[in-house]
Amino acid sequence: MFTDVPDEFLLDEQTCFALYAASRAVTDTYRPLLGELGLTYPQYLVLLVLWESDDRPVKEIGEALHLDYGTLSPLLKRLEANGLVTRTRLPADERTVVISLTGQGRAVRERAAGVPSAIGCALGLDDGERRELIKTLRRLTASAAAYSSNTDSSEH
């Protein structure tokens, strides 16, 4: 066992672990609320994208959620099997699949109306704190993505 562990190697000093633990805790908070709607957290995220703007190509949904096609495709198939969305190929471009809400998918939005406020209460943040946290997390995401892409390109 290491007795002289520098602070930089303490678990509680790791940004990645704090983000990981927070993400898991928040996702776990969503689970019972979404379970009542018959949704998983990733399915809820897809529906949020479609509730914002319906009839979206799979590529756009993937970009909005930072998910690749291999991860997104099974989610969309499950939502379709549950009658919440339809998948349609564009006649002009057979490679483009457009995802659209069904009436049932739109109706889930009404049933989910209490989820955001319940999560807000569970997180213990007022609206200003919540908005500031989102702003900080977006900045962190952009910085990490830029660093990662610079590191990837310099390795090749």
N, C-alpha and C positions, 0 to 999 in steps of 0.2 A: 504494500500500500504506500502511496506517495504521501509524505507528511508535509513537505514544503510545496504545496500546489500554488502557483501564481494565480492571482485573481482572474487572469485571462483564460484560465482553464477550469474555472468553477462553473458548474452547470447554470447556477443562478445569474451568471454574468453573460450568458450567451443570448444574443438577440434572436437567433434562430429558434432556440428552445422557448423563449418567451412568446414568440409569434406562434409556434407550433401548439403550445399549451393553450393559448388564448383561442386559436382557431378551433381546436377540439372542443373546448368548453362552450364556445358559441354554437358550434354545430350541434353539440349535445343538447343545448337549450332549444334548438329548433325541432329536434326529433319528435317529441310528443305532440307538439302543435301540428306539425306536418303529417304525423301518423294519423291524426284524426281526419285528414284530408285524403289519405291514401297516397301520400307523396313522400319520396325521399328528398333530402336536401338538394342533390344535384338536379333532380326533376323540377323542384321548385325554382331553381335558378333559371332553367330553360324556360319555364312558364313566365317568369318575370321578364325575360327578354322579349317573349312573344306578346305579353300583355302591353309592353311598351310600344311595340310595333309588330303587327301580325304579318304573316306571309313573308318570312325571311328565309333566304338561302341558308343551307347548313353551314356553309363557310362563314357567313356573317355571325351566326349564333356561336360558332366555335371561337371566332375572334373576340366577340363580346365577353365570353366566359373564359378565355385563355385555355381552351380545350382543343386537343387534336381530334381529327375525324374518328380515329379508333376508339377514343374514349366517349365521344359524343354520340356516335351511331347507335350503340346499344341503349343509351338513354332515350333517344328519339324513338327507337323501335318499341321500347316499353311504354312510353307515353302514347304511342299510336295503338298498341294492344289494349291499353286502358281506355281508349276512346277519347283522349284529350287533344290529340293532334292528328293531322293527316300529312302524308309525305307525297309530293307530286313532282314528277320530272317536268322541266320546262320543254315544251315542244321545240322551241328554237335551239335549245342546247340540252340534249339528253343527259349530259354530265351534271347539270345543275339541279339539285333537289331542293324544293321549296317546302318549308314547314309552315303549316297553317293551323290555327286553333279551330277546334270544333265548337259547337254550341256548349257541349259539356266542359270543354277546356276554358271557355269564357266564363261559365258559371262557377268554376272553382275559384275564380278571382273574387267573387262575392263572398264565398265561404271562407276565403283566406284573409278577408279584410282586417281581422283582429290580430293577425300575426305580427306585422311590424310594430304595433304599439306594445304588444306583449313582450317582444324581444327588447324593445327600448326600456321597458320597466325592469326586465331581468338583468340588463347590463348596468343599470344604475347610472346612466348618463343622461343629462338633460339634452335638449335638442342641439344647443350650441356645442357642447362637448362631443356629441355624436358626430356632428358635421366636421369638427376639428380633427377628430380621430380619422374619419374617412379621408380628409385632405392629407393628413400625415401618411396614412397607409398607401394612398395613391402615389405620393412623392417617393416613398420607399420602394414601391413596386417599379416605378419608372427608373429610379436610380439603379436598382439591382438588375433590371432587364438590360439597361444600357451597359452596365459593367460586364454582365455576362456575355452580351453580344460582342463587346470589344475584346474580351478575353478569348472567346471562341475564334474570332477572326484572326487574332494574333498567333494562335496556335497552328494555323494552317498555312 
